[in-house]
Structure formats: C-alpha cells, structure tokens
Amino acid sequence: MTNQTRLASTDELESIFQRELTTDRWAATETAYALAVRHRDLGDWPASREWVEQCLRLLEGFPGETEEQVATTRTSVGGVSLPTFLHAGVVEARFCDLS
C-alpha cells in the first residue's frame, strides 16, 4: 500500500456525482468541482467548463455568508484535492483560465 491516492477516472467521478446528487447535494457540489479539475488536468476544456458551470449552479442553492457554510466536508474526492472553502469566488478564481 502506498501513500499516494489513486485518481478516480472521470467516469468513476460522474457515477459518484449522480449518486450524491440524489442523497447529498453538498457532496455532489464537491464532486462537480473535482470533475472540473480532472477534466482540466486532462486537457478537456469543454468538459471542464461544463463541470464548472454545474458546480456553480449547485452552489447557488446553498447559503454562503459564513465560513462554516462554505467549508468543504472532505479534503479530496477521487484523489482530487478540494479547497478548504467552496463558493463561487473560489471556483471562478481557480478556473479563470477557462473563460
């Protein structure tokens, strides 16, 4: 066993996302962010943009006035590191190269 976490494939992450979408919308938002990162890292800019948009749409449904409300519940999803706080400003700043 190594200390390295295996990166989930985009298909695996999409499966996780679909399941979470019906059970835990915040987890689904975190997974959408991870999918945007994975697609960007793979050079699939159109898919990354789609997941950024999905993440931003999901974020619209959550309050974001306090750090507690925007704090991520996991440190990573499928081997993709998550930011400590997840809100539209963070997503837009991390993916500004896709606009």
Disulfide bonds with the S-S distance in Angstrom:
none
